[in-house]
Amino acid sequence: MAGGGPGRGARDDEFLEFAATRSSHLYRSACLLTGGDTHLAEDLVQETLGRMYAVWRTGGWRPGTKRIDNPAAYAQGVLYRLFLSHVRRRSSTERPVGDLPDRAAPAGDSSLRVTLIEALARLSPRDRAVLVLRYWEDVSVEETAELLGASPGAVRTQTSRALTRLRALIGDALPDLALR
């Protein structure tokens, strides 16, 4: 890259390595957040990596802020904020078709997994974000609160309510599915 100054090529190589190792994890999280919308998940991951690259190019420094010590956690936070920003847009509820034709689940997906993903898709975006962060990503209440811009108490309350909603959506099918 012309005019990039010393170290720019090394930073680019480091970013490419980071992107290669983290993109599949980001994609799985994005798929859960979007309720299985793989196209939106891909868009969110690309936007996350684009924003990460902008920060990475500068060496992780921004005026008035500190250096990013954990790029993976920072990328997860960017992904969640992008997702919540997307669902706030009016156009996020538009759908080109009503229902897609049924298709076979990929090999290896169990009924439990499919049921959980479908139930997650029926939750509100904020509920999905809290549950995915807390139980899929295994993020602490405090870190979840920081990522979502809420208090730890609000995260605990929202987690409890989201789990109640999820249980209501799944109903009595969960014990039967878990035994398979």
Backbone as JSON Lines, residues from 0, in Angstrom:
{"i":0,"aa":"M","n":[0.85,-1.18,0.0],"ca":[0.0,0.0,0.0],"c":[0.89,1.23,0.0]}
{"i":1,"aa":"A","n":[0.71,2.04,-0.98],"ca":[1.56,3.21,-1.14],"c":[1.28,4.23,-0.06]}
{"i":2,"aa":"G","n":[2.34,4.83,0.45],"ca":[2.2,5.9,1.44],"c":[1.68,5.44,2.77]}
{"i":3,"aa":"G","n":[1.71,4.16,3.03],"ca":[1.15,3.65,4.27],"c":[2.04,3.83,5.46]}
{"i":4,"aa":"G","n":[3.32,4.12,5.24],"ca":[4.23,4.29,6.36],"c":[4.73,2.95,6.84]}
{"i":5,"aa":"P","n":[5.72,2.96,7.73],"ca":[6.3,1.71,8.22],"c":[5.29,0.94,9.07]}
{"i":6,"aa":"G","n":[5.32,-0.36,8.91],"ca":[4.47,-1.21,9.72],"c":[3.08,-1.45,9.17]}
{"i":7,"aa":"R","n":[2.69,-0.73,8.15],"ca":[1.34,-0.88,7.62],"c":[1.15,-2.27,7.05]}
{"i":8,"aa":"G","n":[2.13,-2.79,6.28],"ca":[2.03,-4.14,5.71],"c":[1.92,-5.2,6.79]}
{"i":9,"aa":"A","n":[2.68,-5.03,7.86],"ca":[2.61,-5.99,8.97],"c":[1.24,-5.93,9.64]}
{"i":10,"aa":"R","n":[0.69,-4.72,9.82],"ca":[-0.65,-4.59,10.42],"c":[-1.7,-5.22,9.53]}
{"i":11,"aa":"D","n":[-1.55,-5.03,8.2],"ca":[-2.5,-5.65,7.28],"c":[-2.44,-7.17,7.37]}
{"i":12,"aa":"D","n":[-1.24,-7.72,7.45],"ca":[-1.09,-9.17,7.58],"c":[-1.69,-9.67,8.88]}
{"i":13,"aa":"E","n":[-1.49,-8.93,9.97],"ca":[-2.08,-9.31,11.25],"c":[-3.6,-9.28,11.18]}
{"i":14,"aa":"F","n":[-4.14,-8.26,10.5],"ca":[-5.59,-8.17,10.38],"c":[-6.13,-9.33,9.56]}
{"i":15,"aa":"L","n":[-5.47,-9.67,8.46],"ca":[-5.92,-10.78,7.63],"c":[-5.93,-12.08,8.43]}
{"i":16,"aa":"E","n":[-4.93,-12.28,9.27],"ca":[-4.89,-13.47,10.13],"c":[-6.04,-13.42,11.15]}
{"i":17,"aa":"F","n":[-6.26,-12.26,11.75],"ca":[-7.36,-12.1,12.7],"c":[-8.69,-12.39,12.01]}
{"i":18,"aa":"A","n":[-8.91,-11.81,10.84],"ca":[-10.17,-12.0,10.11],"c":[-10.38,-13.47,9.74]}
{"i":19,"aa":"A","n":[-9.32,-14.13,9.33],"ca":[-9.44,-15.54,8.95],"c":[-9.81,-16.42,10.15]}
{"i":20,"aa":"T","n":[-9.27,-16.11,11.31],"ca":[-9.54,-16.95,12.49],"c":[-10.86,-16.61,13.16]}
{"i":21,"aa":"R","n":[-11.32,-15.36,13.09],"ca":[-12.52,-14.95,13.82],"c":[-13.8,-14.92,12.98]}
{"i":22,"aa":"S","n":[-13.69,-14.91,11.66],"ca":[-14.88,-14.7,10.84],"c":[-15.9,-15.83,11.0]}
{"i":23,"aa":"S","n":[-15.47,-17.08,11.15],"ca":[-16.45,-18.16,11.31],"c":[-17.19,-18.03,12.63]}
{"i":24,"aa":"H","n":[-16.5,-17.63,13.69],"ca":[-17.16,-17.44,14.99],"c":[-18.14,-16.27,14.91]}
{"i":25,"aa":"L","n":[-17.72,-15.18,14.28],"ca":[-18.62,-14.03,14.11],"c":[-19.84,-14.43,13.29]}
{"i":26,"aa":"Y","n":[-19.63,-15.24,12.25],"ca":[-20.74,-15.66,11.4],"c":[-21.74,-16.52,12.17]}
{"i":27,"aa":"R","n":[-21.25,-17.45,12.98],"ca":[-22.17,-18.27,13.78],"c":[-22.99,-17.4,14.72]}
{"i":28,"aa":"S","n":[-22.34,-16.45,15.37],"ca":[-23.07,-15.55,16.28],"c":[-24.09,-14.73,15.5]}
{"i":29,"aa":"A","n":[-23.71,-14.23,14.35],"ca":[-24.61,-13.43,13.54],"c":[-25.81,-14.25,13.06]}
{"i":30,"aa":"C","n":[-25.59,-15.51,12.71],"ca":[-26.71,-16.37,12.3],"c":[-27.7,-16.56,13.43]}
{"i":31,"aa":"L","n":[-27.2,-16.73,14.64],"ca":[-28.1,-16.87,15.78],"c":[-28.86,-15.57,16.03]}
{"i":32,"aa":"L","n":[-28.17,-14.46,15.94],"ca":[-28.82,-13.17,16.17],"c":[-29.91,-12.89,15.15]}
{"i":33,"aa":"T","n":[-29.65,-13.24,13.91],"ca":[-30.59,-12.92,12.84],"c":[-31.67,-13.98,12.68]}
{"i":34,"aa":"G","n":[-31.67,-14.97,13.53],"ca":[-32.7,-16.0,13.44],"c":[-32.52,-16.9,12.22]}
{"i":35,"aa":"G","n":[-31.29,-17.07,11.78],"ca":[-31.02,-17.94,10.66],"c":[-30.95,-17.25,9.31]}
{"i":36,"aa":"D","n":[-31.07,-15.94,9.27],"ca":[-30.96,-15.18,8.01],"c":[-29.49,-15.1,7.63]}
{"i":37,"aa":"T","n":[-29.05,-16.05,6.8],"ca":[-27.63,-16.14,6.48],"c":[-27.12,-14.95,5.68]}
{"i":38,"aa":"H","n":[-27.99,-14.38,4.86],"ca":[-27.56,-13.23,4.05],"c":[-27.29,-12.01,4.94]}
{"i":39,"aa":"L","n":[-28.19,-11.75,5.86],"ca":[-27.99,-10.65,6.8],"c":[-26.79,-10.94,7.68]}
{"i":40,"aa":"A","n":[-26.63,-12.19,8.1],"ca":[-25.47,-12.56,8.94],"c":[-24.17,-12.27,8.2]}
{"i":41,"aa":"E","n":[-24.1,-12.62,6.92],"ca":[-22.9,-12.32,6.14],"c":[-22.65,-10.82,6.05]}
{"i":42,"aa":"D","n":[-23.73,-10.05,5.84],"ca":[-23.58,-8.6,5.77],"c":[-23.06,-8.03,7.08]}
{"i":43,"aa":"L","n":[-23.6,-8.53,8.19],"ca":[-23.16,-8.04,9.49],"c":[-21.69,-8.37,9.75]}
{"i":44,"aa":"V","n":[-21.26,-9.56,9.36],"ca":[-19.86,-9.94,9.56],"c":[-18.96,-9.08,8.69]}
{"i":45,"aa":"Q","n":[-19.35,-8.85,7.45],"ca":[-18.53,-8.02,6.56],"c":[-18.42,-6.59,7.1]}
{"i":46,"aa":"E","n":[-19.53,-6.05,7.57],"ca":[-19.5,-4.7,8.13],"c":[-18.64,-4.65,9.39]}
{"i":47,"aa":"T","n":[-18.74,-5.69,10.21],"ca":[-17.91,-5.77,11.43],"c":[-16.44,-5.8,11.06]}
{"i":48,"aa":"L","n":[-16.07,-6.65,10.12],"ca":[-14.67,-6.73,9.72],"c":[-14.19,-5.44,9.07]}
{"i":49,"aa":"G","n":[-15.06,-4.77,8.33],"ca":[-14.69,-3.48,7.74],"c":[-14.41,-2.44,8.8]}
{"i":50,"aa":"R","n":[-15.24,-2.41,9.81],"ca":[-15.01,-1.45,10.9],"c":[-13.78,-1.81,11.71]}
{"i":51,"aa":"M","n":[-13.57,-3.11,11.89],"ca":[-12.38,-3.55,12.6],"c":[-11.12,-3.15,11.84]}
{"i":52,"aa":"Y","n":[-11.16,-3.28,10.51],"ca":[-9.99,-2.93,9.71],"c":[-9.68,-1.44,9.82]}
{"i":53,"aa":"A","n":[-10.72,-0.62,9.85],"ca":[-10.49,0.82,9.98],"c":[-9.77,1.15,11.28]}
{"i":54,"aa":"V","n":[-10.12,0.47,12.35],"ca":[-9.45,0.68,13.63],"c":[-8.07,0.04,13.61]}
{"i":55,"aa":"W","n":[-7.98,-1.13,13.0],"ca":[-6.72,-1.88,12.96],"c":[-5.64,-1.1,12.21]}
{"i":56,"aa":"R","n":[-6.02,-0.45,11.12],"ca":[-5.05,0.29,10.31],"c":[-4.36,1.38,11.11]}
{"i":57,"aa":"T","n":[-5.08,1.95,12.05],"ca":[-4.51,3.04,12.84],"c":[-3.72,2.52,14.03]}
{"i":58,"aa":"G","n":[-3.59,1.23,14.14],"ca":[-2.85,0.65,15.26],"c":[-3.72,0.5,16.5]}
{"i":59,"aa":"G","n":[-5.03,0.64,16.35],"ca":[-5.93,0.46,17.48],"c":[-6.14,1.7,18.31]}
{"i":60,"aa":"W","n":[-5.69,2.82,17.83],"ca":[-5.82,4.06,18.59],"c":[-6.83,4.99,17.94]}
{"i":61,"aa":"R","n":[-7.58,5.62,18.75],"ca":[-8.5,6.67,18.32],"c":[-8.31,7.83,19.28]}
{"i":62,"aa":"P","n":[-8.47,9.07,18.82],"ca":[-8.32,10.21,19.74],"c":[-9.28,10.1,20.92]}
{"i":63,"aa":"G","n":[-8.76,10.22,22.11],"ca":[-9.59,10.21,23.31],"c":[-9.95,8.83,23.82]}
{"i":64,"aa":"T","n":[-9.48,7.76,23.18],"ca":[-9.79,6.42,23.65],"c":[-8.5,5.65,23.88]}
{"i":65,"aa":"K","n":[-8.62,4.48,24.44],"ca":[-7.44,3.67,24.71],"c":[-7.29,2.59,23.65]}
{"i":66,"aa":"R","n":[-6.17,1.95,23.65],"ca":[-5.87,0.88,22.7],"c":[-6.8,-0.31,22.94]}
{"i":67,"aa":"I","n":[-7.15,-1.0,21.87],"ca":[-7.98,-2.18,21.98],"c":[-7.1,-3.34,22.44]}
{"i":68,"aa":"D","n":[-7.35,-3.82,23.64],"ca":[-6.54,-4.89,24.21],"c":[-7.02,-6.27,23.77]}
{"i":69,"aa":"N","n":[-8.32,-6.41,23.5],"ca":[-8.88,-7.7,23.11],"c":[-9.67,-7.52,21.82]}
{"i":70,"aa":"P","n":[-9.01,-7.67,20.67],"ca":[-9.7,-7.44,19.39],"c":[-10.9,-8.37,19.17]}
{"i":71,"aa":"A","n":[-10.83,-9.62,19.65],"ca":[-11.94,-10.55,19.47],"c":[-13.19,-10.06,20.21]}
{"i":72,"aa":"A","n":[-13.02,-9.62,21.44],"ca":[-14.15,-9.1,22.21],"c":[-14.67,-7.8,21.59]}
{"i":73,"aa":"Y","n":[-13.76,-6.98,21.11],"ca":[-14.16,-5.73,20.46],"c":[-14.98,-6.03,19.21]}
{"i":74,"aa":"A","n":[-14.56,-7.03,18.43],"ca":[-15.29,-7.41,17.22],"c":[-16.69,-7.92,17.57]}
{"i":75,"aa":"Q","n":[-16.81,-8.72,18.64],"ca":[-18.13,-9.2,19.07],"c":[-19.02,-8.03,19.43]}
{"i":76,"aa":"G","n":[-18.46,-7.05,20.14],"ca":[-19.25,-5.87,20.5],"c":[-19.71,-5.1,19.28]}
{"i":77,"aa":"V","n":[-18.83,-4.96,18.3],"ca":[-19.2,-4.28,17.05],"c":[-20.33,-5.03,16.37]}
{"i":78,"aa":"L","n":[-20.23,-6.36,16.31],"ca":[-21.25,-7.19,15.68],"c":[-22.61,-6.99,16.36]}
{"i":79,"aa":"Y","n":[-22.65,-7.03,17.67],"ca":[-23.91,-6.89,18.39],"c":[-24.5,-5.49,18.21]}
{"i":80,"aa":"R","n":[-23.65,-4.48,18.25],"ca":[-24.16,-3.12,18.04],"c":[-24.68,-2.92,16.63]}
{"i":81,"aa":"L","n":[-24.0,-3.5,15.64],"ca":[-24.48,-3.43,14.26],"c":[-25.83,-4.13,14.11]}
{"i":82,"aa":"F","n":[-25.97,-5.29,14.74],"ca":[-27.23,-6.02,14.68],"c":[-28.37,-5.19,15.28]}
{"i":83,"aa":"L","n":[-28.15,-4.65,16.46],"ca":[-29.2,-3.86,17.11],"c":[-29.5,-2.6,16.3]}
{"i":84,"aa":"S","n":[-28.5,-2.01,15.71],"ca":[-28.71,-0.84,14.86],"c":[-29.53,-1.22,13.63]}
{"i":85,"aa":"H","n":[-29.25,-2.38,13.07],"ca":[-29.99,-2.83,11.89],"c":[-31.48,-3.03,12.19]}
{"i":86,"aa":"V","n":[-31.79,-3.67,13.32],"ca":[-33.19,-3.95,13.6],"c":[-33.97,-2.69,13.98]}
{"i":87,"aa":"R","n":[-33.27,-1.63,14.33],"ca":[-33.96,-0.38,14.63],"c":[-34.42,0.33,13.36]}
{"i":88,"aa":"R","n":[-33.76,0.02,12.24],"ca":[-34.13,0.64,10.98],"c":[-35.49,0.14,10.51]}
{"i":89,"aa":"R","n":[-36.25,1.0,9.94],"ca":[-37.58,0.63,9.46],"c":[-37.5,-0.45,8.39]}
{"i":90,"aa":"S","n":[-36.5,-0.39,7.54],"ca":[-36.38,-1.35,6.44],"c":[-36.02,-2.75,6.91]}
{"i":91,"aa":"S","n":[-35.62,-2.9,8.16],"ca":[-35.21,-4.22,8.63],"c":[-36.37,-5.19,8.73]}
{"i":92,"aa":"T","n":[-37.6,-4.7,8.72],"ca":[-38.75,-5.6,8.82],"c":[-39.32,-5.97,7.46]}
{"i":93,"aa":"E","n":[-38.77,-5.4,6.39],"ca":[-39.26,-5.72,5.05],"c":[-38.78,-7.09,4.64]}
{"i":94,"aa":"R","n":[-39.64,-7.82,3.98],"ca":[-39.3,-9.16,3.5],"c":[-39.72,-9.27,2.05]}
{"i":95,"aa":"P","n":[-38.84,-9.79,1.18],"ca":[-39.2,-9.9,-0.22],"c":[-40.26,-10.95,-0.49]}
{"i":96,"aa":"V","n":[-40.33,-12.01,0.32],"ca":[-41.35,-13.05,0.17],"c":[-41.88,-13.4,1.54]}
{"i":97,"aa":"G","n":[-43.1,-13.92,1.57],"ca":[-43.72,-14.27,2.84],"c":[-43.03,-15.45,3.5]}
{"i":98,"aa":"D","n":[-43.14,-16.61,2.89],"ca":[-42.55,-17.83,3.45],"c":[-41.69,-18.5,2.38]}
{"i":99,"aa":"L","n":[-40.55,-18.96,2.8],"ca":[-39.69,-19.71,1.9],"c":[-40.16,-21.15,1.88]}
{"i":100,"aa":"P","n":[-39.97,-21.83,0.76],"ca":[-40.35,-23.25,0.74],"c":[-39.53,-24.04,1.74]}
{"i":101,"aa":"D","n":[-40.12,-25.1,2.24],"ca":[-39.41,-25.96,3.18],"c":[-38.18,-26.54,2.5]}
{"i":102,"aa":"R","n":[-37.13,-26.66,3.26],"ca":[-35.92,-27.29,2.75],"c":[-35.34,-28.15,3.86]}
{"i":103,"aa":"A","n":[-34.61,-29.15,3.46],"ca":[-34.02,-30.07,4.43],"c":[-32.95,-29.35,5.25]}
{"i":104,"aa":"A","n":[-32.88,-29.7,6.51],"ca":[-31.84,-29.15,7.38],"c":[-30.51,-29.75,6.98]}
{"i":105,"aa":"P","n":[-29.43,-28.99,7.13],"ca":[-28.11,-29.55,6.81],"c":[-27.81,-30.77,7.67]}
{"i":106,"aa":"A","n":[-27.02,-31.67,7.13],"ca":[-26.67,-32.89,7.86],"c":[-26.02,-32.51,9.19]}
{"i":107,"aa":"G","n":[-26.38,-33.21,10.23],"ca":[-25.8,-32.96,11.54],"c":[-26.67,-32.08,12.43]}
{"i":108,"aa":"D","n":[-27.63,-31.35,11.85],"ca":[-28.52,-30.53,12.67],"c":[-29.56,-31.43,13.31]}
{"i":109,"aa":"S","n":[-29.7,-31.33,14.6],"ca":[-30.7,-32.13,15.29],"c":[-32.01,-31.34,15.39]}
{"i":110,"aa":"S","n":[-33.04,-32.02,15.75],"ca":[-34.35,-31.37,15.92],"c":[-34.29,-30.3,17.0]}
{"i":111,"aa":"L","n":[-33.52,-30.56,18.04],"ca":[-33.39,-29.59,19.12],"c":[-32.78,-28.3,18.62]}
{"i":112,"aa":"R","n":[-31.71,-28.41,17.86],"ca":[-31.04,-27.21,17.34],"c":[-31.97,-26.41,16.44]}
{"i":113,"aa":"V","n":[-32.66,-27.09,15.55],"ca":[-33.57,-26.41,14.64],"c":[-34.7,-25.74,15.42]}
{"i":114,"aa":"T","n":[-35.23,-26.43,16.4],"ca":[-36.31,-25.87,17.22],"c":[-35.83,-24.64,17.97]}
{"i":115,"aa":"L","n":[-34.64,-24.7,18.54],"ca":[-34.11,-23.55,19.27],"c":[-33.86,-22.36,18.35]}
{"i":116,"aa":"I","n":[-33.31,-22.6,17.17],"ca":[-33.05,-21.5,16.24],"c":[-34.36,-20.87,15.79]}
{"i":117,"aa":"E","n":[-35.37,-21.68,15.51],"ca":[-36.67,-21.15,15.11],"c":[-37.29,-20.35,16.24]}
{"i":118,"aa":"A","n":[-37.17,-20.84,17.46],"ca":[-37.73,-20.11,18.61],"c":[-36.97,-18.81,18.84]}
{"i":119,"aa":"L","n":[-35.64,-18.83,18.71],"ca":[-34.85,-17.6,18.84],"c":[-35.28,-16.57,17.8]}
{"i":120,"aa":"A","n":[-35.57,-17.03,16.6],"ca":[-35.97,-16.11,15.52],"c":[-37.28,-15.41,15.84]}
{"i":121,"aa":"R","n":[-38.1,-16.02,16.66],"ca":[-39.4,-15.43,17.0],"c":[-39.32,-14.46,18.18]}
{"i":122,"aa":"L","n":[-38.16,-14.4,18.85],"ca":[-37.96,-13.45,19.94],"c":[-37.62,-12.07,19.38]}
{"i":123,"aa":"S","n":[-37.75,-11.06,20.23],"ca":[-37.36,-9.72,19.8],"c":[-35.84,-9.67,19.62]}
{"i":124,"aa":"P","n":[-35.36,-8.76,18.8],"ca":[-33.91,-8.68,18.58],"c":[-33.11,-8.48,19.87]}
{"i":125,"aa":"R","n":[-33.61,-7.66,20.75],"ca":[-32.89,-7.41,22.01],"c":[-32.84,-8.68,22.86]}
{"i":126,"aa":"D","n":[-33.97,-9.42,22.93],"ca":[-33.99,-10.68,23.67],"c":[-33.0,-11.67,23.08]}
{"i":127,"aa":"R","n":[-32.98,-11.77,21.74],"ca":[-32.03,-12.66,21.08],"c":[-30.61,-12.28,21.42]}
{"i":128,"aa":"A","n":[-30.31,-10.98,21.36],"ca":[-28.95,-10.51,21.64],"c":[-28.53,-10.89,23.06]}
{"i":129,"aa":"V","n":[-29.41,-10.7,24.02],"ca":[-29.09,-11.03,25.42],"c":[-28.86,-12.53,25.58]}
{"i":130,"aa":"L","n":[-29.76,-13.34,25.03],"ca":[-29.61,-14.79,25.19],"c":[-28.39,-15.33,24.47]}
{"i":131,"aa":"V","n":[-28.13,-14.84,23.27],"ca":[-26.95,-15.32,22.54],"c":[-25.67,-14.92,23.27]}
{"i":132,"aa":"L","n":[-25.61,-13.68,23.74],"ca":[-24.43,-13.25,24.48],"c":[-24.24,-14.08,25.75]}
{"i":133,"aa":"R","n":[-25.3,-14.23,26.52],"ca":[-25.18,-14.89,27.82],"c":[-24.95,-16.39,27.7]}
{"i":134,"aa":"Y","n":[-25.68,-17.08,26.8],"ca":[-25.65,-18.54,26.8],"c":[-24.9,-19.14,25.62]}
{"i":135,"aa":"W","n":[-24.82,-18.49,24.49],"ca":[-24.04,-19.02,23.38],"c":[-22.59,-18.57,23.49]}
{"i":136,"aa":"E","n":[-22.4,-17.26,23.73],"ca":[-21.05,-16.71,23.82],"c":[-20.46,-16.85,25.23]}
{"i":137,"aa":"D","n":[-21.3,-17.18,26.21],"ca":[-20.88,-17.34,27.6],"c":[-20.22,-16.06,28.13]}
{"i":138,"aa":"V","n":[-20.87,-14.94,27.86],"ca":[-20.39,-13.63,28.29],"c":[-21.02,-13.31,29.65]}
{"i":139,"aa":"S","n":[-20.27,-12.71,30.52],"ca":[-20.78,-12.38,31.86],"c":[-21.86,-11.31,31.76]}
{"i":140,"aa":"V","n":[-22.62,-11.16,32.84],"ca":[-23.68,-10.16,32.9],"c":[-23.08,-8.76,32.71]}
{"i":141,"aa":"E","n":[-21.96,-8.51,33.37],"ca":[-21.34,-7.18,33.3],"c":[-20.86,-6.87,31.88]}
{"i":142,"aa":"E","n":[-20.22,-7.86,31.23],"ca":[-19.75,-7.64,29.86],"c":[-20.92,-7.47,28.89]}
{"i":143,"aa":"T","n":[-21.99,-8.24,29.1],"ca":[-23.19,-8.11,28.27],"c":[-23.77,-6.72,28.43]}
{"i":144,"aa":"A","n":[-23.83,-6.24,29.67],"ca":[-24.36,-4.9,29.93],"c":[-23.53,-3.85,29.2]}
{"i":145,"aa":"E","n":[-22.21,-4.01,29.25],"ca":[-21.33,-3.06,28.58],"c":[-21.53,-3.1,27.06]}
{"i":146,"aa":"L","n":[-21.62,-4.3,26.5],"ca":[-21.79,-4.44,25.06],"c":[-23.12,-3.85,24.57]}
{"i":147,"aa":"L","n":[-24.17,-4.04,25.36],"ca":[-25.5,-3.59,24.94],"c":[-25.86,-2.21,25.47]}
{"i":148,"aa":"G","n":[-24.98,-1.62,26.24],"ca":[-25.26,-0.29,26.76],"c":[-26.39,-0.27,27.78]}
{"i":149,"aa":"A","n":[-26.4,-1.25,28.67],"ca":[-27.45,-1.36,29.69],"c":[-26.79,-1.61,31.04]}
{"i":150,"aa":"S","n":[-27.57,-1.54,32.08],"ca":[-27.05,-1.84,33.42],"c":[-27.07,-3.35,33.63]}
{"i":151,"aa":"P","n":[-26.22,-3.85,34.52],"ca":[-26.24,-5.29,34.81],"c":[-27.61,-5.77,35.31]}
{"i":152,"aa":"G","n":[-28.29,-4.96,36.09],"ca":[-29.63,-5.33,36.56],"c":[-30.61,-5.47,35.41]}
{"i":153,"aa":"A","n":[-30.52,-4.56,34.44],"ca":[-31.41,-4.64,33.27],"c":[-31.11,-5.89,32.46]}
{"i":154,"aa":"V","n":[-29.84,-6.26,32.37],"ca":[-29.47,-7.47,31.63],"c":[-30.03,-8.7,32.33]}
{"i":155,"aa":"R","n":[-29.93,-8.75,33.66],"ca":[-30.47,-9.9,34.4],"c":[-31.98,-10.01,34.2]}
{"i":156,"aa":"T","n":[-32.66,-8.87,34.3],"ca":[-34.12,-8.86,34.11],"c":[-34.48,-9.3,32.7]}
{"i":157,"aa":"Q","n":[-33.8,-8.73,31.72],"ca":[-34.1,-9.07,30.33],"c":[-33.78,-10.53,30.03]}
{"i":158,"aa":"T","n":[-32.71,-11.04,30.6],"ca":[-32.37,-12.45,30.41],"c":[-33.46,-13.35,30.96]}
{"i":159,"aa":"S","n":[-33.92,-13.04,32.16],"ca":[-34.97,-13.83,32.78],"c":[-36.25,-13.8,31.95]}
{"i":160,"aa":"R","n":[-36.64,-12.62,31.51],"ca":[-37.86,-12.49,30.7],"c":[-37.71,-13.16,29.35]}
{"i":161,"aa":"A","n":[-36.53,-13.04,28.74],"ca":[-36.3,-13.66,27.43],"c":[-36.34,-15.18,27.55]}
{"i":162,"aa":"L","n":[-35.78,-15.74,28.62],"ca":[-35.85,-17.18,28.83],"c":[-37.29,-17.64,29.02]}
{"i":163,"aa":"T","n":[-38.08,-16.85,29.73],"ca":[-39.49,-17.19,29.92],"c":[-40.21,-17.2,28.58]}
{"i":164,"aa":"R","n":[-39.93,-16.19,27.74],"ca":[-40.56,-16.14,26.41],"c":[-40.1,-17.32,25.55]}
{"i":165,"aa":"L","n":[-38.83,-17.65,25.63],"ca":[-38.3,-18.77,24.85],"c":[-38.94,-20.08,25.28]}
{"i":166,"aa":"R","n":[-39.08,-20.27,26.58],"ca":[-39.73,-21.49,27.08],"c":[-41.18,-21.57,26.62]}
{"i":167,"aa":"A","n":[-41.86,-20.43,26.59],"ca":[-43.25,-20.41,26.13],"c":[-43.34,-20.76,24.64]}
{"i":168,"aa":"L","n":[-42.37,-20.31,23.87],"ca":[-42.37,-20.62,22.43],"c":[-42.09,-22.09,22.17]}
{"i":169,"aa":"I","n":[-41.18,-22.66,22.94],"ca":[-40.81,-24.06,22.73],"c":[-41.87,-24.98,23.32]}
{"i":170,"aa":"G","n":[-42.45,-24.58,24.42],"ca":[-43.49,-25.36,25.05],"c":[-42.98,-26.67,25.62]}
{"i":171,"aa":"D","n":[-43.78,-27.7,25.47],"ca":[-43.45,-29.01,26.05],"c":[-42.54,-29.84,25.15]}
{"i":172,"aa":"A","n":[-42.15,-29.31,24.01],"ca":[-41.35,-30.09,23.05],"c":[-39.91,-30.25,23.49]}
{"i":173,"aa":"L","n":[-39.39,-29.38,24.33],"ca":[-37.98,-29.42,24.69],"c":[-37.56,-30.74,25.34]}
{"i":174,"aa":"P","n":[-38.26,-31.25,26.35],"ca":[-37.82,-32.53,26.94],"c":[-37.79,-33.66,25.92]}
{"i":175,"aa":"D","n":[-38.77,-33.72,25.02],"ca":[-38.79,-34.78,24.0],"c":[-37.61,-34.65,23.06]}
{"i":176,"aa":"L","n":[-37.29,-33.43,22.67],"ca":[-36.19,-33.2,21.74],"c":[-34.84,-33.48,22.38]}
{"i":177,"aa":"A","n":[-34.7,-33.15,23.66],"ca":[-33.43,-33.31,24.35],"c":[-33.09,-34.8,24.56]}
{"i":178,"aa":"L","n":[-34.08,-35.65,24.61],"ca":[-33.85,-37.07,24.85],"c":[-33.39,-37.8,23.6]}
{"i":179,"aa":"R","n":[-33.54,-37.21,22.44],"ca":[-33.17,-37.88,21.19],"c":[-31.69,-38.02,21.06]}
